[in-house]
Amino acid sequence: MHAWPSDRSGARRLRRVRWTRNERALRRVATLVAQQHAPEVVLTVVTEEVGRHLAADAAMITRYDGPGVATVVAEWSVRGAARFPVGSQIEIGPETALARAFRTLAPARADSYEGMPGEYAAEVRSLGMRAGVAAPILVDGHLRGAVAVGSTKDPFTQGSATRL
């Protein structure tokens, strides 16, 4: 008779698989850095890895240009999903995950962009994104930009902002 693994062993196996995937992603990025690839190449790979890590439909890295303004420096999306083009400047609205990450210097979630005011929120909705998570990028304690992911389906889990 075959004994089915307990939920505990299944959970352990899932954690091992996730850890292995994360380890491979970190190794890919570290290899690019060690090989001195152009920053654009490294940021593009980081963006893709972040999107895949959170099972997102799209991801981007932005550079903070000033109060409420950022420029997309890298982007990624699953096949068929709309995206913000690299080089586009965006005015981040006050309630979006990206705006809250810039304002608070902490990871933030937006469980729905529906009804959210602002041009950026409207553009996010027009791209089909329903929810998002963002985290600031700090260099020597100074805000330089943010990384953000979007979902065309469901909101991200509670722990997604921290994992980002």
NORFEN-V617486 format. One record per residue. N is the residue number from 1. RES is the residue in one small letter. PHI is phi as a letter, one per 30 degrees, with the letter a starting at -180 (999 if undefined). PSI is psi in whole degrees, 0 to 359 (999 if undefined). NEAR is the number of other C-alpha atoms within 8 Angstrom. Layout:
N:RES:PHI:PSI:NEAR
N:RES:PHI:PSI:NEAR
//
This chain:
1:m:999:138:2
2:h:d:129:3
3:a:c:126:4
4:w:d:141:4
5:p:d:148:7
6:s:d:165:6
7:d:e:326:6
8:r:d:314:7
9:s:d:327:8
10:g:d:319:9
11:a:d:320:8
12:r:d:317:8
13:r:d:317:8
14:l:d:318:8
15:r:d:320:8
16:r:d:317:8
17:v:d:314:8
18:r:d:316:8
19:w:d:317:8
20:t:d:316:8
21:r:d:315:8
22:n:d:319:9
23:e:d:317:8
24:r:d:318:8
25:a:d:314:9
26:l:d:321:8
27:r:d:318:8
28:r:d:315:8
29:v:d:314:11
30:a:d:323:8
31:t:d:317:8
32:l:d:317:10
33:v:d:314:9
34:a:d:327:7
35:q:d:5:6
36:q:h:44:6
37:h:d:159:9
38:a:e:146:6
39:p:e:324:6
40:e:d:321:8
41:v:d:313:8
42:v:d:314:12
43:l:d:324:11
44:t:d:316:11
45:v:d:318:9
46:v:e:316:9
47:t:d:315:15
48:e:d:315:12
49:e:d:320:9
50:v:d:314:11
51:g:e:315:15
52:r:d:322:8
53:h:e:322:8
54:l:c:11:9
55:a:h:43:6
56:a:d:166:12
57:d:c:337:12
58:a:a:156:15
59:a:b:154:16
60:m:a:156:14
61:i:c:133:14
62:t:c:155:12
63:r:c:131:11
64:y:d:122:11
65:d:c:342:7
66:g:l:183:6
67:p:e:114:4
68:g:i:11:8
69:v:b:135:11
70:a:b:157:14
71:t:c:135:13
72:v:d:122:16
73:v:c:343:12
74:a:a:147:12
75:e:b:162:16
76:w:a:148:12
77:s:a:158:14
78:v:d:160:7
79:r:e:129:4
80:g:j:346:5
81:a:d:142:10
82:a:d:161:8
83:r:b:163:9
84:f:d:125:8
85:p:d:146:7
86:v:e:136:9
87:g:j:346:7
88:s:d:139:8
89:q:c:135:8
90:i:b:142:9
91:e:c:111:9
92:i:d:127:14
93:g:d:167:12
94:p:d:338:8
95:e:c:355:9
96:t:d:162:14
97:a:d:320:13
98:l:d:315:14
99:a:d:317:12
100:r:d:324:14
101:a:d:319:15
102:f:d:316:13
103:r:d:318:6
104:t:c:348:6
105:l:h:33:10
106:a:b:156:9
107:p:e:148:13
108:a:b:154:12
109:r:b:151:12
110:a:b:110:12
111:d:d:341:10
112:s:a:137:8
113:y:c:357:13
114:e:d:127:6
115:g:i:359:4
116:m:d:133:9
117:p:d:160:9
118:g:j:153:9
119:e:d:318:9
120:y:d:316:10
121:a:d:320:13
122:a:d:320:10
123:e:d:320:8
124:v:d:315:11
125:r:d:319:11
126:s:d:334:7
127:l:d:355:9
128:g:j:5:9
129:m:d:134:13
130:r:c:334:16
131:a:b:162:16
132:g:a:164:17
133:v:b:141:17
134:a:b:155:16
135:a:b:141:16
136:p:d:154:14
137:i:c:115:9
138:l:c:136:9
139:v:b:119:7
140:d:h:38:4
141:g:i:2:5
142:h:c:138:6
143:l:d:123:11
144:r:c:333:10
145:g:l:204:13
146:a:a:159:15
147:v:c:137:14
148:a:b:148:13
149:v:b:153:15
150:g:b:155:13
151:s:b:135:14
152:t:d:355:9
153:k:c:264:7
154:d:c:161:8
155:p:d:157:11
156:f:d:160:11
157:t:d:165:5
158:q:e:320:5
159:g:d:355:6
160:s:d:318:10
161:a:d:319:12
162:t:d:320:6
163:r:d:329:5
164:l:d:999:10
//
